[in-house]
């Protein structure tokens, strides 16, 4: 018998999930429990296991399909398991690793799967592993490769924390490494060298004066940003450096492709814009953004169910994977994303109840 009660209040269900440690690569126990609960406490669902991911779906022939997706893993525990509940001047809060990111969202999805008798849409549930670590381990990517037919839907809802507001699409992200070279010399005779770090002066000036673009897509305003995030160079305290590197991160609106984002950053650091300075340019990491797709009827119905409140998602999430498959996708879950991964991670219990109420209205016939 499963130790999870899917018919329980989703707040209590969140606490039960938090009390099962599930750091990335160590999700077997929680996957076992979720799989058992879905098999024993829901009806009309086909349930399968893929590694430490659990998938379930209905096939009732309804006119649309909604996917509810959430990761089961957390960042390393920081003395914040088991869960605890407090009620003070900050309100009624549930504390613990994963309360925000994102076991409260998982709990809502599991609870609704077990307690909605008449669905308005066929439903697919995807609970996957290894989201909090390098993308090569992400269970959603494995499912896309091995079980692509399970990732077909008219709209996808990813239960990432959004403070109980729908956040549509997401930004893309690009990381570029710029490099300069010079001539090494003793710092007491610096005129005999050519300082590679100093050469970054026009690059830093270009970054500080960069005007970020804002783009309105489906009523969501995405603001771009271009930032230096790391700089390195130097040999010793008495040596003029002959090499230096700078990492730059570009967060771009989802109307740009990765190739378009690379072309834009190349243009920003073109030698003509840098007073003739030639810098090395290496793309070290990239992920496309996700268009909100809110014009799709299934997505529009979700916005209506949430009272018409939505905003753009700043940052990158797995909704990008759904967008690449042509599926409109939103982030929607309890919890302040700024509290994710913190030692004092906590979620207002009212947000768990509100998200469950909105999604129940949206999913019910």
N, C-alpha and C positions, 0 to 999 in steps of 0.2 A: 504494500500500500504506500502511495506517495506521501511524503511528509509535507507537501504543499496542498492547501485547500483552495482550489481556484474559485470556489463560491464564497470565500471569505471576503471581507472588506479589502479592497485593493491596497489600503494603507497597511493592514496586517500582512498581506501577501508580500508587499515590498519588504517589510521587516524580515520575513521568512527567507526571502531571496538574499538579502544582505547578509544574513547569518550563515550563509553557505559561502565560504571563501572561494573565489574563482579568479585569481590572478591569471593573466594571459599565459597560455600554454598549460594551465592547470584547471581546465573547465570540465573535466570528465564527470565529476560528482554532480555539479549543478545541471549539466546536460542530462545525466541519468534521471535526475529528479524531475526536470521539466518534461522529458519524454514520457516518463511514467504518468505524470499528472495529466498530460494531454490524452494519453491512451485511455486512462481510467475515468476521467471526469468530463470529457466532451463527447458529443455524438455527431456523426456525419462528417468527421474529419479523417482524411488519409494522413497518417503520421509516419515519417521516415527519419532515419538518423544518417548524418554524413559527418564522419569524424566526430568532433565535439559540437556540431551544429544539429539543431532539431528543427524539422520543417513539418508543417501541417497545412492541409487545404481542404476546402469543401468543393464539391462539384455538383451544384444544384441546378445548373443551367440558367443562372440569373444573368441579366443583361450586361453586368459589369463586374469586374474583379478588383478588389482592394487588397494591397499587400501591406501588412504590418511587420516591420523589421526592427530588430533590436539586438545588440551584442550582449553576450552573457559575461564577458570578461571585465575585469577592473584593473586599475593600476595597482602596484604593490600596496598592501595594507599598512596603515600607519597608526597602529594601536587604536583603530576605529571599527573593529568588529569584535563582538556582536553589536547590533544596532541598539540604540537607546532613544527614548522619546522624552522631550521636555516641553513644558508649557510655561512660558515666562513673558516678560515684556516684549520679546521678539515674536511671540505667537506660539502656536502648536507646531512643533518641529520634530521630524524624524532624522536622527543622526546616524552616520555610518558610511563606510566605503561602498560606493555604488549607489547611494540613495539618489544622487543627482545623475550620475553618469554610469549606467542608465537603468538601474534595476527598478526604479519606480515606473518608467515607461514600459519595461517588460511586464511588470505586475499588472498594469492596466490592460495590456494586450491579452495576457493569459486569462484574466478575470472576464473580459468581454467575450472571449471565445467560448467560455464555459457557461455564460449566463444570458446570452441573447438567443432566444428561441427562434425568432423569425428574422433572417438576415435580408437586407435590401440589396446586398452585393455578395457574390461569392468571395470567400476570404482565403488569403494565403498568409500564414505566419512563418516568419523566418527568424530563428534565434541562433546567432552565429558566434564564433569564437575569434579570438586574437585580433580584435579591432584596435586595441590600445598600443600595439607595437608596429613594427615595420610592415608596410603594405604587402610584402611578399608572403606574410603569414595570414593575412586577413581571410577569415572563413567565407566571407561573401564572395571574394574573388574565386575561391575554390569551388563554391557552389555554381558560380557563373560558368566555370570551365567544365564541371562534371555533371551538373544538373540544370542546364540552361532553361529547360521547360518549366522549372519551378519559379523562375524569375519573370514570368509573364503576367502583366496586370495593366489595368487602366490608370491606376494611380498608386503611388507608394507613399506610406507614412513611416518615417524613421523616427523612433522614439527618443531622439537626442534631446537633452534639456534645452528648453526655450523659454522658461518662465511661464509656461502655459499659454504662450502666443504662437500662432503658426508662423514659422520662418520658411520662406519659399526659396527653392534653389540653393545655390551657394557660390561663393567666389572660387575662381581658379587660383592656383598658386604656382609660382615659378621661382626657382633659385638659380642664380648665376654667380660664377666666381670670376671676378676681374683680377688681372695681375699686371704688375709693372716690373720693369727690370732697370738696373742702374749699374754703377761701378763701385765696388767695395774699396774703402780707404780707411785710414786711421782717423778718428774723429778730431784729433788735434790738428790734422791737415785736411779738413773736410773739403777744401777746394779742389783736392786731387780726386775726389770721388763724385758720384752722381747718386743722390739719395732716392731710392725707390719709394720709400714711404712718402716723402715730400711730393712725389709726382701725383699722389692721389688728391692733392688740393683741388684741382678743377673738378674731379669726380665728386668730392664732397660738396662743393659749391653747387654742382648740377643737382645733386640730391636735395639739398636744403631749399633750393628754389623750385623744385618740381611741383607742378600744380596737378593734383589728383583729379581725375575725371569722375563725375557722377553720372550714372545711367539709370533711367527709369524703364523697367521692363515689367509689363503686366501690373503696374502700380507699385512695384518694389524698386526702391532706389538703392543701387549698389555703388558704393564709393570705393574707388581704387586706391592703392597705396604702394609706394616704392621706397624701400628702406634699406640702409646698410645695417646688417645684423652681425657682422663679424669682420675684424680687420687683423691681419697678422703680418709680421715682418721683424727684421732685426736679428743680429748675430750675437752681439755682445755690447756692453755698455760703452765701449770705446771704439766701435766700428760703424762706419757709415754703411747702411744696409744696401745690398745689391738686388734684393728681391722683396716683393710685398704682395699680399693678396687681400681682396675684400669680397665678402659674400653679400649679395644683394637679393632681397626677397620682393617679388612683385605679386601683390594680390590684385587680381584683375576681375572685372565684371564678366558674367557668363556669356555676354554677346561676343566675346573674343575667343577664338580657338587658342590652343597652346602655341601653334606656329605664329599666329598673329601677335600673341603676347611676346614671344621671343623677338619678332621683328621690331616691335615697339621699343623694347629695352635696348636692342642694338642701336636703334635710332637715337635714343636718349644719350648713349655713350659713344656715338660716332665721333671720330677724331675731329671733325669740323666743329662739333658742339663743345669739344674739350680743348679748343685752342691749338689743335694739331697733335695733341697727345694720342698715341696709339696704345690701347690697353688690350691685354689678353682677355678673351671672352669664352667661358666654358659653361654650358648648361649642366647643372649638377642634379636637378630634380624638377619635376613638373607634374601637375595633375590638372585636368580640365575642370572648369566650373560646371554648374548645372543650371539650365534655364528653369524658371519657376513653372511654366506651363499651366498657369492658373486659368487659362481660357478653356481648358478641357472640361467637359461637363462634370465628370466625376470630381475633379479638383474644385470646380466652382461650387459644387454641392457641399464640399467639406468647408469651404470658406463661409458659406451661408450658415452651416451648422454651428460654426464658431462665432457667429454674430458679426461676420464681415471684418474681423480684426486679423491683420497679417502684416508681415514686414519682411524685408530682405534678410537672408542669412549672411552674416559676416564670418568668414572662416570657411574651411573646407570640411565637408562631411561625406559620408558614403552615399548621399543622394546623388552625387556625381556619377556613381556607377549606374544608378537607375536612369538618369538622364541620358547617359551614353547608349542605353538600351531603348531609348525612345519613350520612357515612362515618366510622365510628370510626377515630381516627388517633392515632398515637404518634410521639414523637421517639425515635430510637435511632441512635446513631452513636459512633465513637471520638472521644476528645479531651475535654479539660476546657474547658467553655464560658467559663470565666474567662480563658482564654488566647486566645480568639478576638480577632482584630484587633490583637494585640500585635506589636511588632517581633520578639520572641523567641517567636512562635507555634510550638508544637511538640506532637507527639502521641507517646505511648508506642507503639512498634510492636506490643507485645503486645495492646493494645486493638484495633488493626486486625484482628489475627488472631482475637481472641475474637469480635468482632462478626460476622466472616465465618463463623466456625464455627457460631455460634448461628443465623444466618439460613440457612445451608446446611441445618441440621437441620430448620428450620421449613418451608423451601420444597421440600424433597426428598420425593418419594413413598416 
